[in-house]
């Protein structure tokens, strides 16, 4: 597969909701208009949070809304060897250290202050962190424009393997999105703050970052992002075309009355003809009624 594919990467921790449908639809349309494959990856490393049956429910919901993927499903749980190889590479170059700081002590500081940098030997019951030193992460976001971040002042040395042994989100995502076939990552604006750490890891691992576009997220009346944590209501399966038209309106696409009742595939095909990132509302979040 040639580089350029887009991807949607849900966690199998519950059913899809309107916010995740918005992200999936934007990613799908972006892939279609650029003539590249659209892939599904399940970010399922945090096994205790995964819900039985959630993966199948998500896939069936995507199909019901006309969002059909172009290759075999990818699961992070099946790619652990690649993450371990990345950790070994980083460790061999002296870039990792072991940290036993409590979450509470770190949470009280604006960024990790380097307390455990001296812990270079393998130590049990510790998280593994990567040295960021004076690194400045820079990238051009297709929606938000040029981004620049001094990691020492935002995150500090961040975790690449959790204390419980699970590979951290930042490392797994950097390895997966830095894979040769991935070229475009369209995802929610809530993840913009993670991108600097991920591109930093890609640079250390010799990986090519994809193009990024961070779109507005849907929030409730309290300003909370729609998510499983904020108890977002699962998608209603009775009328997927209505769900789809709703998120298309949030993405700034014009109403298409001619395709009413024609099914989600037709609605998406016509939406792709009007899709471009500049149509997105110029806001970080969209409040839904």
C-alpha atoms as an extended CHARMM CRD file, in Angstrom:
* protein
*
       289  EXT
         1         1  UNK       CA              0.0000000000        0.0000000000        0.0000000000  PROA      1               0.0000000000
         2         2  UNK       CA              1.4250000000        3.3950000000       -0.9420000000  PROA      2               0.0000000000
         3         3  UNK       CA              1.8640000000        6.0890000000        1.6840000000  PROA      3               0.0000000000
         4         4  UNK       CA             -1.0660000000        8.4270000000        2.0280000000  PROA      4               0.0000000000
         5         5  UNK       CA             -3.7980000000        6.4190000000        3.7510000000  PROA      5               0.0000000000
         6         6  UNK       CA             -6.0660000000        7.9970000000        6.3100000000  PROA      6               0.0000000000
         7         7  UNK       CA             -7.1550000000        6.2270000000        9.4590000000  PROA      7               0.0000000000
         8         8  UNK       CA             -9.7780000000        6.2420000000       12.1990000000  PROA      8               0.0000000000
         9         9  UNK       CA             -8.5590000000        4.9110000000       15.5460000000  PROA      9               0.0000000000
        10        10  UNK       CA            -11.2880000000        4.3190000000       18.1380000000  PROA      10              0.0000000000
        11        11  UNK       CA            -10.7640000000        2.5810000000       21.4570000000  PROA      11              0.0000000000
        12        12  UNK       CA            -13.0660000000       -0.4100000000       22.0240000000  PROA      12              0.0000000000
        13        13  UNK       CA            -14.2800000000        0.9270000000       25.3660000000  PROA      13              0.0000000000
        14        14  UNK       CA            -17.9100000000        1.3970000000       24.3680000000  PROA      14              0.0000000000
        15        15  UNK       CA            -20.2600000000        2.1710000000       21.4660000000  PROA      15              0.0000000000
        16        16  UNK       CA            -19.8200000000        5.0060000000       18.9860000000  PROA      16              0.0000000000
        17        17  UNK       CA            -21.4170000000        8.3460000000       19.8230000000  PROA      17              0.0000000000
        18        18  UNK       CA            -22.0390000000       11.4360000000       17.7150000000  PROA      18              0.0000000000
        19        19  UNK       CA            -18.5930000000       12.8990000000       18.4060000000  PROA      19              0.0000000000
        20        20  UNK       CA            -16.8070000000        9.7760000000       17.2290000000  PROA      20              0.0000000000
        21        21  UNK       CA            -19.0450000000        9.6220000000       14.1520000000  PROA      21              0.0000000000
        22        22  UNK       CA            -17.9860000000       13.1920000000       13.3330000000  PROA      22              0.0000000000
        23        23  UNK       CA            -14.2930000000       12.2790000000       13.5560000000  PROA      23              0.0000000000
        24        24  UNK       CA            -14.7820000000        9.0980000000       11.5280000000  PROA      24              0.0000000000
        25        25  UNK       CA            -16.7560000000       10.9010000000        8.8230000000  PROA      25              0.0000000000
        26        26  UNK       CA            -14.2090000000       13.7070000000        8.4760000000  PROA      26              0.0000000000
        27        27  UNK       CA            -11.3570000000       11.2080000000        8.2110000000  PROA      27              0.0000000000
        28        28  UNK       CA            -13.2920000000        9.1180000000        5.6910000000  PROA      28              0.0000000000
        29        29  UNK       CA            -14.1990000000       12.0710000000        3.4610000000  PROA      29              0.0000000000
        30        30  UNK       CA            -10.6420000000       13.3920000000        3.5480000000  PROA      30              0.0000000000
        31        31  UNK       CA             -9.3110000000        9.9990000000        2.4170000000  PROA      31              0.0000000000
        32        32  UNK       CA            -11.9030000000        9.6920000000       -0.3330000000  PROA      32              0.0000000000
        33        33  UNK       CA            -11.3590000000       13.1640000000       -1.7880000000  PROA      33              0.0000000000
        34        34  UNK       CA             -7.5870000000       12.5350000000       -1.8820000000  PROA      34              0.0000000000
        35        35  UNK       CA             -7.9880000000        9.1010000000       -3.4370000000  PROA      35              0.0000000000
        36        36  UNK       CA             -6.2430000000        7.1930000000       -0.6470000000  PROA      36              0.0000000000
        37        37  UNK       CA             -7.2370000000        4.1990000000        1.4570000000  PROA      37              0.0000000000
        38        38  UNK       CA             -9.1530000000        4.5930000000        4.7000000000  PROA      38              0.0000000000
        39        39  UNK       CA             -8.0680000000        2.2980000000        7.5260000000  PROA      39              0.0000000000
        40        40  UNK       CA             -9.5060000000        1.3020000000       10.8910000000  PROA      40              0.0000000000
        41        41  UNK       CA             -7.1720000000        0.7990000000       13.8470000000  PROA      41              0.0000000000
        42        42  UNK       CA             -8.3710000000       -0.1980000000       17.2910000000  PROA      42              0.0000000000
        43        43  UNK       CA             -6.3470000000        1.4380000000       20.0580000000  PROA      43              0.0000000000
        44        44  UNK       CA             -6.9090000000       -1.4820000000       22.4150000000  PROA      44              0.0000000000
        45        45  UNK       CA             -3.7310000000       -1.6500000000       24.5000000000  PROA      45              0.0000000000
        46        46  UNK       CA             -5.4760000000       -0.6400000000       27.7250000000  PROA      46              0.0000000000
        47        47  UNK       CA             -7.1530000000       -4.0290000000       28.0990000000  PROA      47              0.0000000000
        48        48  UNK       CA             -8.8460000000       -3.3470000000       31.4700000000  PROA      48              0.0000000000
        49        49  UNK       CA            -10.8640000000       -0.5420000000       29.8280000000  PROA      49              0.0000000000
        50        50  UNK       CA            -11.9340000000       -2.5320000000       26.7700000000  PROA      50              0.0000000000
        51        51  UNK       CA            -15.5520000000       -3.6810000000       26.7510000000  PROA      51              0.0000000000
        52        52  UNK       CA            -16.5740000000       -7.0890000000       25.3950000000  PROA      52              0.0000000000
        53        53  UNK       CA            -18.3710000000       -6.6850000000       22.0910000000  PROA      53              0.0000000000
        54        54  UNK       CA            -17.4230000000       -3.0160000000       21.6800000000  PROA      54              0.0000000000
        55        55  UNK       CA            -15.1850000000       -3.6260000000       18.6710000000  PROA      55              0.0000000000
        56        56  UNK       CA            -17.9130000000       -5.4310000000       16.7530000000  PROA      56              0.0000000000
        57        57  UNK       CA            -20.4720000000       -2.7870000000       17.7420000000  PROA      57              0.0000000000
        58        58  UNK       CA            -18.2060000000       -0.0160000000       16.4250000000  PROA      58              0.0000000000
        59        59  UNK       CA            -17.6030000000       -1.7860000000       13.1220000000  PROA      59              0.0000000000
        60        60  UNK       CA            -21.3110000000       -2.4700000000       12.5930000000  PROA      60              0.0000000000
        61        61  UNK       CA            -22.1250000000        1.1700000000       13.3750000000  PROA      61              0.0000000000
        62        62  UNK       CA            -19.5550000000        2.3980000000       10.8540000000  PROA      62              0.0000000000
        63        63  UNK       CA            -20.9940000000        0.0770000000        8.2060000000  PROA      63              0.0000000000
        64        64  UNK       CA            -24.5360000000        1.2360000000        8.9750000000  PROA      64              0.0000000000
        65        65  UNK       CA            -23.4290000000        4.8190000000        8.2930000000  PROA      65              0.0000000000
        66        66  UNK       CA            -21.7500000000        3.9060000000        4.9870000000  PROA      66              0.0000000000
        67        67  UNK       CA            -18.2250000000        4.2270000000        6.3710000000  PROA      67              0.0000000000
        68        68  UNK       CA            -16.4560000000        1.2360000000        4.8380000000  PROA      68              0.0000000000
        69        69  UNK       CA            -12.7660000000        0.6050000000        5.3270000000  PROA      69              0.0000000000
        70        70  UNK       CA            -10.3150000000       -0.5450000000        2.6580000000  PROA      70              0.0000000000
        71        71  UNK       CA             -8.0630000000       -3.1020000000        4.3540000000  PROA      71              0.0000000000
        72        72  UNK       CA             -7.8920000000       -5.5480000000        7.2350000000  PROA      72              0.0000000000
        73        73  UNK       CA             -8.6000000000       -4.1660000000       10.6990000000  PROA      73              0.0000000000
        74        74  UNK       CA             -5.4880000000       -3.0960000000       12.6040000000  PROA      74              0.0000000000
        75        75  UNK       CA             -5.2020000000       -3.6400000000       16.3710000000  PROA      75              0.0000000000
        76        76  UNK       CA             -2.5180000000       -2.1370000000       18.5460000000  PROA      76              0.0000000000
        77        77  UNK       CA             -2.5980000000       -5.2580000000       20.7150000000  PROA      77              0.0000000000
        78        78  UNK       CA             -1.2270000000       -7.1360000000       17.7010000000  PROA      78              0.0000000000
        79        79  UNK       CA              1.6460000000       -4.6920000000       17.1860000000  PROA      79              0.0000000000
        80        80  UNK       CA              3.2960000000       -4.8440000000       20.6150000000  PROA      80              0.0000000000
        81        81  UNK       CA              6.5420000000       -6.2410000000       19.1600000000  PROA      81              0.0000000000
        82        82  UNK       CA              6.9980000000       -3.0310000000       17.1590000000  PROA      82              0.0000000000
        83        83  UNK       CA              6.5110000000       -0.9110000000       20.2810000000  PROA      83              0.0000000000
        84        84  UNK       CA              8.9660000000       -3.0500000000       22.2380000000  PROA      84              0.0000000000
        85        85  UNK       CA             11.5090000000       -2.6680000000       19.4320000000  PROA      85              0.0000000000
        86        86  UNK       CA             11.0540000000        1.1000000000       19.5550000000  PROA      86              0.0000000000
        87        87  UNK       CA             11.6100000000        1.1140000000       23.3180000000  PROA      87              0.0000000000
        88        88  UNK       CA             14.7510000000       -0.9670000000       22.9150000000  PROA      88              0.0000000000
        89        89  UNK       CA             16.0590000000        1.4190000000       20.2760000000  PROA      89              0.0000000000
        90        90  UNK       CA             15.4410000000        4.4420000000       22.4890000000  PROA      90              0.0000000000
        91        91  UNK       CA             16.9460000000        2.7180000000       25.5410000000  PROA      91              0.0000000000
        92        92  UNK       CA             20.0840000000        1.7040000000       23.6490000000  PROA      92              0.0000000000
        93        93  UNK       CA             20.6780000000        5.3660000000       22.8730000000  PROA      93              0.0000000000
        94        94  UNK       CA             20.3200000000        6.4190000000       26.4980000000  PROA      94              0.0000000000
        95        95  UNK       CA             17.0860000000        8.3230000000       25.9390000000  PROA      95              0.0000000000
        96        96  UNK       CA             14.9550000000        6.5390000000       28.5490000000  PROA      96              0.0000000000
        97        97  UNK       CA             14.8700000000        6.4990000000       32.3470000000  PROA      97              0.0000000000
        98        98  UNK       CA             12.7450000000        4.9340000000       35.0770000000  PROA      98              0.0000000000
        99        99  UNK       CA             10.3760000000        7.0120000000       37.1950000000  PROA      99              0.0000000000
       100       100  UNK       CA              8.6350000000        6.1290000000       40.4580000000  PROA      100             0.0000000000
       101       101  UNK       CA              7.0660000000        9.5530000000       41.0400000000  PROA      101             0.0000000000
       102       102  UNK       CA              3.4330000000        9.3480000000       42.0810000000  PROA      102             0.0000000000
       103       103  UNK       CA              0.7470000000       10.7250000000       39.7740000000  PROA      103             0.0000000000
       104       104  UNK       CA             -0.2760000000       13.1630000000       42.4940000000  PROA      104             0.0000000000
       105       105  UNK       CA              3.2100000000       14.6390000000       42.8480000000  PROA      105             0.0000000000
       106       106  UNK       CA              3.5540000000       15.1120000000       39.0970000000  PROA      106             0.0000000000
       107       107  UNK       CA              0.0280000000       16.4850000000       38.6690000000  PROA      107             0.0000000000
       108       108  UNK       CA              0.8610000000       19.3300000000       41.0410000000  PROA      108             0.0000000000
       109       109  UNK       CA              3.5250000000       20.6450000000       38.6370000000  PROA      109             0.0000000000
       110       110  UNK       CA              3.0690000000       22.3000000000       35.2240000000  PROA      110             0.0000000000
       111       111  UNK       CA              5.3830000000       19.7100000000       33.6200000000  PROA      111             0.0000000000
       112       112  UNK       CA              7.5270000000       16.8090000000       34.7200000000  PROA      112             0.0000000000
       113       113  UNK       CA             10.5850000000       18.3460000000       36.4380000000  PROA      113             0.0000000000
       114       114  UNK       CA             13.0850000000       15.5490000000       35.7210000000  PROA      114             0.0000000000
       115       115  UNK       CA             13.1130000000       14.1580000000       39.2710000000  PROA      115             0.0000000000
       116       116  UNK       CA             14.1280000000       10.6050000000       38.2870000000  PROA      116             0.0000000000
       117       117  UNK       CA             16.4390000000       11.3060000000       35.3780000000  PROA      117             0.0000000000
       118       118  UNK       CA             19.2750000000        9.5580000000       37.2070000000  PROA      118             0.0000000000
       119       119  UNK       CA             17.3900000000        6.2100000000       37.1760000000  PROA      119             0.0000000000
       120       120  UNK       CA             18.9270000000        4.7090000000       34.0340000000  PROA      120             0.0000000000
       121       121  UNK       CA             19.0010000000        1.0540000000       35.1210000000  PROA      121             0.0000000000
       122       122  UNK       CA             15.9610000000       -1.1760000000       34.6590000000  PROA      122             0.0000000000
       123       123  UNK       CA             13.8450000000       -0.7500000000       37.7680000000  PROA      123             0.0000000000
       124       124  UNK       CA             10.6810000000       -2.6110000000       38.7070000000  PROA      124             0.0000000000
       125       125  UNK       CA              7.4220000000       -0.8460000000       39.5200000000  PROA      125             0.0000000000
       126       126  UNK       CA              8.3790000000        2.2680000000       37.5620000000  PROA      126             0.0000000000
       127       127  UNK       CA              7.0720000000        4.1280000000       34.5730000000  PROA      127             0.0000000000
       128       128  UNK       CA              9.4980000000        4.6670000000       31.6890000000  PROA      128             0.0000000000
       129       129  UNK       CA             10.0170000000        8.2320000000       30.4940000000  PROA      129             0.0000000000
       130       130  UNK       CA             11.8830000000        9.7270000000       27.5480000000  PROA      130             0.0000000000
       131       131  UNK       CA             14.2760000000       12.6640000000       27.8520000000  PROA      131             0.0000000000
       132       132  UNK       CA             13.0540000000       15.6810000000       25.9050000000  PROA      132             0.0000000000
       133       133  UNK       CA             15.8610000000       18.0810000000       26.9000000000  PROA      133             0.0000000000
       134       134  UNK       CA             15.3490000000       21.3040000000       24.9000000000  PROA      134             0.0000000000
       135       135  UNK       CA             13.3510000000       19.7570000000       22.0530000000  PROA      135             0.0000000000
       136       136  UNK       CA             10.9570000000       22.0130000000       20.1530000000  PROA      136             0.0000000000
       137       137  UNK       CA              8.2580000000       20.2020000000       18.1830000000  PROA      137             0.0000000000
       138       138  UNK       CA              7.0430000000       21.9380000000       15.0130000000  PROA      138             0.0000000000
       139       139  UNK       CA              4.4900000000       20.9120000000       12.4180000000  PROA      139             0.0000000000
       140       140  UNK       CA              1.9980000000       22.4410000000       10.0040000000  PROA      140             0.0000000000
       141       141  UNK       CA             -1.5360000000       21.4580000000       10.8680000000  PROA      141             0.0000000000
       142       142  UNK       CA             -3.8930000000       21.4310000000        7.8820000000  PROA      142             0.0000000000
       143       143  UNK       CA             -6.6300000000       23.0350000000       10.0090000000  PROA      143             0.0000000000
       144       144  UNK       CA             -4.8790000000       24.9070000000       12.8380000000  PROA      144             0.0000000000
       145       145  UNK       CA             -1.8470000000       26.1380000000       10.9210000000  PROA      145             0.0000000000
       146       146  UNK       CA              1.7580000000       26.1960000000       12.1070000000  PROA      146             0.0000000000
       147       147  UNK       CA              2.3040000000       24.6860000000       15.5520000000  PROA      147             0.0000000000
       148       148  UNK       CA              5.3600000000       25.0420000000       17.7490000000  PROA      148             0.0000000000
       149       149  UNK       CA              5.8290000000       23.5450000000       21.2080000000  PROA      149             0.0000000000
       150       150  UNK       CA              8.7110000000       23.5200000000       23.6680000000  PROA      150             0.0000000000
       151       151  UNK       CA              8.2470000000       20.0840000000       25.2050000000  PROA      151             0.0000000000
       152       152  UNK       CA             10.3380000000       20.9180000000       28.2690000000  PROA      152             0.0000000000
       153       153  UNK       CA              7.7780000000       23.5990000000       29.1810000000  PROA      153             0.0000000000
       154       154  UNK       CA              4.6120000000       21.7150000000       28.3160000000  PROA      154             0.0000000000
       155       155  UNK       CA              4.9920000000       18.0320000000       29.1430000000  PROA      155             0.0000000000
       156       156  UNK       CA              8.5900000000       17.6170000000       30.2030000000  PROA      156             0.0000000000
       157       157  UNK       CA             10.0090000000       14.1120000000       29.9980000000  PROA      157             0.0000000000
       158       158  UNK       CA              6.8740000000       12.1150000000       29.2150000000  PROA      158             0.0000000000
       159       159  UNK       CA              5.8770000000        8.4960000000       29.7580000000  PROA      159             0.0000000000
       160       160  UNK       CA              6.4060000000        5.9080000000       27.0160000000  PROA      160             0.0000000000
       161       161  UNK       CA              5.6040000000        2.8570000000       29.1320000000  PROA      161             0.0000000000
       162       162  UNK       CA              3.1960000000        3.0540000000       32.0170000000  PROA      162             0.0000000000
       163       163  UNK       CA              3.9420000000        1.8370000000       35.5080000000  PROA      163             0.0000000000
       164       164  UNK       CA              1.5890000000       -1.1230000000       34.9600000000  PROA      164             0.0000000000
       165       165  UNK       CA              3.6820000000       -2.1960000000       31.9510000000  PROA      165             0.0000000000
       166       166  UNK       CA              1.2500000000       -1.0390000000       29.2460000000  PROA      166             0.0000000000
       167       167  UNK       CA              2.8000000000        0.8110000000       26.3050000000  PROA      167             0.0000000000
       168       168  UNK       CA              1.8310000000        4.4760000000       26.5760000000  PROA      168             0.0000000000
       169       169  UNK       CA             -0.5470000000        6.0660000000       24.0850000000  PROA      169             0.0000000000
       170       170  UNK       CA              2.0940000000        8.5090000000       22.8060000000  PROA      170             0.0000000000
       171       171  UNK       CA              4.5970000000        5.8130000000       21.8260000000  PROA      171             0.0000000000
       172       172  UNK       CA              2.0840000000        3.3910000000       20.3160000000  PROA      172             0.0000000000
       173       173  UNK       CA              0.4480000000        6.1430000000       18.2840000000  PROA      173             0.0000000000
       174       174  UNK       CA              3.8090000000        7.5010000000       17.1170000000  PROA      174             0.0000000000
       175       175  UNK       CA              4.8890000000        4.0670000000       15.8790000000  PROA      175             0.0000000000
       176       176  UNK       CA              1.5620000000        3.3700000000       14.1640000000  PROA      176             0.0000000000
       177       177  UNK       CA              1.0310000000        6.7830000000       12.5870000000  PROA      177             0.0000000000
       178       178  UNK       CA              4.6780000000        6.8940000000       11.5380000000  PROA      178             0.0000000000
       179       179  UNK       CA              4.1830000000        3.6730000000        9.5590000000  PROA      179             0.0000000000
       180       180  UNK       CA              4.9620000000        4.0020000000        5.8410000000  PROA      180             0.0000000000
       181       181  UNK       CA              1.3540000000        3.6420000000        4.6760000000  PROA      181             0.0000000000
       182       182  UNK       CA             -0.1480000000        6.3830000000        6.8770000000  PROA      182             0.0000000000
       183       183  UNK       CA             -0.1120000000        9.8120000000        5.2870000000  PROA      183             0.0000000000
       184       184  UNK       CA             -3.1000000000       11.7670000000        6.6400000000  PROA      184             0.0000000000
       185       185  UNK       CA             -4.4280000000       11.9050000000       10.1960000000  PROA      185             0.0000000000
       186       186  UNK       CA             -7.6870000000       13.7940000000       10.6520000000  PROA      186             0.0000000000
       187       187  UNK       CA             -8.7270000000       13.7610000000       14.2930000000  PROA      187             0.0000000000
       188       188  UNK       CA            -10.3140000000       15.8680000000       17.0260000000  PROA      188             0.0000000000
       189       189  UNK       CA             -8.8410000000       19.1080000000       18.2580000000  PROA      189             0.0000000000
       190       190  UNK       CA             -8.6360000000       17.6180000000       21.7480000000  PROA      190             0.0000000000
       191       191  UNK       CA             -5.6440000000       15.6000000000       20.4990000000  PROA      191             0.0000000000
       192       192  UNK       CA             -3.7320000000       18.5930000000       19.1350000000  PROA      192             0.0000000000
       193       193  UNK       CA             -1.7490000000       18.7930000000       22.3780000000  PROA      193             0.0000000000
       194       194  UNK       CA             -0.4570000000       15.2400000000       21.9210000000  PROA      194             0.0000000000
       195       195  UNK       CA              0.9310000000       15.7630000000       18.4440000000  PROA      195             0.0000000000
       196       196  UNK       CA              4.1490000000       17.4710000000       19.5060000000  PROA      196             0.0000000000
       197       197  UNK       CA              5.1260000000       14.5000000000       21.6520000000  PROA      197             0.0000000000
       198       198  UNK       CA              4.2330000000       12.0620000000       18.9030000000  PROA      198             0.0000000000
       199       199  UNK       CA              6.2310000000       13.8680000000       16.2070000000  PROA      199             0.0000000000
       200       200  UNK       CA              9.1480000000       14.1240000000       18.6640000000  PROA      200             0.0000000000
       201       201  UNK       CA              9.0630000000       10.3420000000       19.0920000000  PROA      201             0.0000000000
       202       202  UNK       CA              8.8200000000        9.8450000000       15.3430000000  PROA      202             0.0000000000
       203       203  UNK       CA             11.9180000000       11.9750000000       14.8450000000  PROA      203             0.0000000000
       204       204  UNK       CA             13.8280000000        9.9270000000       17.4210000000  PROA      204             0.0000000000
       205       205  UNK       CA             12.7190000000        6.6780000000       15.7780000000  PROA      205             0.0000000000
       206       206  UNK       CA             13.4820000000        7.7900000000       12.2180000000  PROA      206             0.0000000000
       207       207  UNK       CA              9.8110000000        7.7800000000       11.1980000000  PROA      207             0.0000000000
       208       208  UNK       CA              8.0940000000       10.1780000000        8.8020000000  PROA      208             0.0000000000
       209       209  UNK       CA              5.1660000000       12.0350000000       10.4160000000  PROA      209             0.0000000000
       210       210  UNK       CA              1.8940000000       12.1080000000        8.4920000000  PROA      210             0.0000000000
       211       211  UNK       CA              0.0280000000       15.2700000000        7.6240000000  PROA      211             0.0000000000
       212       212  UNK       CA             -2.2230000000       16.3080000000       10.5100000000  PROA      212             0.0000000000
       213       213  UNK       CA             -5.5680000000       18.0460000000       10.5830000000  PROA      213             0.0000000000
       214       214  UNK       CA             -7.2770000000       18.6760000000       13.9340000000  PROA      214             0.0000000000
       215       215  UNK       CA            -10.9910000000       19.3430000000       13.5790000000  PROA      215             0.0000000000
       216       216  UNK       CA            -13.4930000000       20.8630000000       16.0390000000  PROA      216             0.0000000000
       217       217  UNK       CA            -14.8950000000       18.5000000000       18.6490000000  PROA      217             0.0000000000
       218       218  UNK       CA            -18.5110000000       18.2620000000       19.7510000000  PROA      218             0.0000000000
       219       219  UNK       CA            -19.2560000000       19.3820000000       23.3030000000  PROA      219             0.0000000000
       220       220  UNK       CA            -22.3590000000       19.2700000000       25.4880000000  PROA      220             0.0000000000
       221       221  UNK       CA            -24.0450000000       22.2260000000       27.1820000000  PROA      221             0.0000000000
       222       222  UNK       CA            -21.5290000000       22.0080000000       30.0490000000  PROA      222             0.0000000000
       223       223  UNK       CA            -18.6540000000       22.3990000000       27.5830000000  PROA      223             0.0000000000
       224       224  UNK       CA            -17.5400000000       18.7750000000       27.9940000000  PROA      224             0.0000000000
       225       225  UNK       CA            -16.2820000000       16.9200000000       24.9310000000  PROA      225             0.0000000000
       226       226  UNK       CA            -18.6700000000       14.1680000000       23.8980000000  PROA      226             0.0000000000
       227       227  UNK       CA            -16.9970000000       11.0010000000       25.1050000000  PROA      227             0.0000000000
       228       228  UNK       CA            -17.6470000000        7.8590000000       27.0440000000  PROA      228             0.0000000000
       229       229  UNK       CA            -16.2660000000        9.6250000000       30.1220000000  PROA      229             0.0000000000
       230       230  UNK       CA            -18.8610000000       12.4080000000       29.7900000000  PROA      230             0.0000000000
       231       231  UNK       CA            -21.5880000000        9.7570000000       29.2930000000  PROA      231             0.0000000000
       232       232  UNK       CA            -22.2280000000       10.6590000000       25.6580000000  PROA      232             0.0000000000
       233       233  UNK       CA            -25.3300000000        8.9490000000       24.3340000000  PROA      233             0.0000000000
       234       234  UNK       CA            -24.6400000000        6.0740000000       21.9140000000  PROA      234             0.0000000000
       235       235  UNK       CA            -25.6910000000        6.5860000000       18.3030000000  PROA      235             0.0000000000
       236       236  UNK       CA            -29.2860000000        5.7860000000       17.4940000000  PROA      236             0.0000000000
       237       237  UNK       CA            -29.1870000000        3.0110000000       14.9240000000  PROA      237             0.0000000000
       238       238  UNK       CA            -32.7520000000        3.5680000000       13.7110000000  PROA      238             0.0000000000
       239       239  UNK       CA            -31.9090000000        6.3770000000       11.2790000000  PROA      239             0.0000000000
       240       240  UNK       CA            -28.2060000000        6.3840000000       10.3380000000  PROA      240             0.0000000000
       241       241  UNK       CA            -28.7970000000        8.7790000000        7.4460000000  PROA      241             0.0000000000
       242       242  UNK       CA            -30.1300000000       11.3880000000        9.8820000000  PROA      242             0.0000000000
       243       243  UNK       CA            -27.0550000000       10.9050000000       12.1050000000  PROA      243             0.0000000000
       244       244  UNK       CA            -24.7990000000       11.3000000000        9.1040000000  PROA      244             0.0000000000
       245       245  UNK       CA            -26.5130000000       14.4440000000        7.8550000000  PROA      245             0.0000000000
       246       246  UNK       CA            -26.2150000000       15.9220000000       11.3160000000  PROA      246             0.0000000000
       247       247  UNK       CA            -22.4420000000       15.4950000000       11.5100000000  PROA      247             0.0000000000
       248       248  UNK       CA            -22.0280000000       16.7160000000        7.9330000000  PROA      248             0.0000000000
       249       249  UNK       CA            -23.7200000000       19.9550000000        8.9440000000  PROA      249             0.0000000000
       250       250  UNK       CA            -21.2930000000       20.2810000000       11.8810000000  PROA      250             0.0000000000
       251       251  UNK       CA            -18.4380000000       19.8110000000        9.3970000000  PROA      251             0.0000000000
       252       252  UNK       CA            -19.6470000000       22.8320000000        7.4530000000  PROA      252             0.0000000000
       253       253  UNK       CA            -20.9790000000       20.9710000000        4.4420000000  PROA      253             0.0000000000
       254       254  UNK       CA            -24.0750000000       22.3510000000        2.6680000000  PROA      254             0.0000000000
       255       255  UNK       CA            -27.3860000000       20.5590000000        3.0950000000  PROA      255             0.0000000000
       256       256  UNK       CA            -28.0250000000       18.1630000000        0.2300000000  PROA      256             0.0000000000
       257       257  UNK       CA            -31.7790000000       17.6760000000       -0.1100000000  PROA      257             0.0000000000
       258       258  UNK       CA            -31.4860000000       15.8560000000       -3.4350000000  PROA      258             0.0000000000
       259       259  UNK       CA            -29.9920000000       12.7830000000       -1.7430000000  PROA      259             0.0000000000
       260       260  UNK       CA            -32.6350000000       12.5660000000        0.9810000000  PROA      260             0.0000000000
       261       261  UNK       CA            -33.6620000000        8.9590000000        1.4720000000  PROA      261             0.0000000000
       262       262  UNK       CA            -30.9760000000        7.6270000000       -0.8870000000  PROA      262             0.0000000000
       263       263  UNK       CA            -28.9460000000        5.9790000000        1.8610000000  PROA      263             0.0000000000
       264       264  UNK       CA            -25.6940000000        6.7800000000        3.6140000000  PROA      264             0.0000000000
       265       265  UNK       CA            -23.4190000000        5.6570000000        0.7650000000  PROA      265             0.0000000000
       266       266  UNK       CA            -24.9970000000        8.1620000000       -1.6290000000  PROA      266             0.0000000000
       267       267  UNK       CA            -24.9640000000       10.9150000000        1.0010000000  PROA      267             0.0000000000
       268       268  UNK       CA            -21.2380000000       10.3270000000        1.5930000000  PROA      268             0.0000000000
       269       269  UNK       CA            -20.4510000000       10.1750000000       -2.1170000000  PROA      269             0.0000000000
       270       270  UNK       CA            -22.1050000000       13.5410000000       -2.6670000000  PROA      270             0.0000000000
       271       271  UNK       CA            -20.5610000000       15.0010000000        0.4910000000  PROA      271             0.0000000000
       272       272  UNK       CA            -17.0840000000       14.0590000000       -0.7450000000  PROA      272             0.0000000000
       273       273  UNK       CA            -17.6630000000       16.2740000000       -3.7800000000  PROA      273             0.0000000000
       274       274  UNK       CA            -17.9900000000       19.2920000000       -1.4460000000  PROA      274             0.0000000000
       275       275  UNK       CA            -15.4380000000       18.3100000000        1.1810000000  PROA      275             0.0000000000
       276       276  UNK       CA            -12.3860000000       20.3900000000        1.9170000000  PROA      276             0.0000000000
       277       277  UNK       CA            -10.8620000000       21.3220000000        5.2490000000  PROA      277             0.0000000000
       278       278  UNK       CA            -11.3820000000       25.0470000000        4.7480000000  PROA      278             0.0000000000
       279       279  UNK       CA            -15.1400000000       24.4700000000        5.1080000000  PROA      279             0.0000000000
       280       280  UNK       CA            -14.7180000000       23.4860000000        8.7480000000  PROA      280             0.0000000000
       281       281  UNK       CA            -16.0860000000       25.9640000000       11.2960000000  PROA      281             0.0000000000
       282       282  UNK       CA            -13.3380000000       28.2100000000       12.6450000000  PROA      282             0.0000000000
       283       283  UNK       CA            -13.6750000000       27.0260000000       16.2160000000  PROA      283             0.0000000000
       284       284  UNK       CA            -12.1430000000       24.4510000000       18.5360000000  PROA      284             0.0000000000
       285       285  UNK       CA            -15.4990000000       23.0620000000       19.6990000000  PROA      285             0.0000000000
       286       286  UNK       CA            -19.1090000000       22.9120000000       18.5680000000  PROA      286             0.0000000000
       287       287  UNK       CA            -21.8590000000       22.7930000000       21.1800000000  PROA      287             0.0000000000
       288       288  UNK       CA            -24.7170000000       20.5170000000       20.2760000000  PROA      288             0.0000000000
       289       289  UNK       CA            -28.2820000000       20.9250000000       21.5280000000  PROA      289             0.0000000000
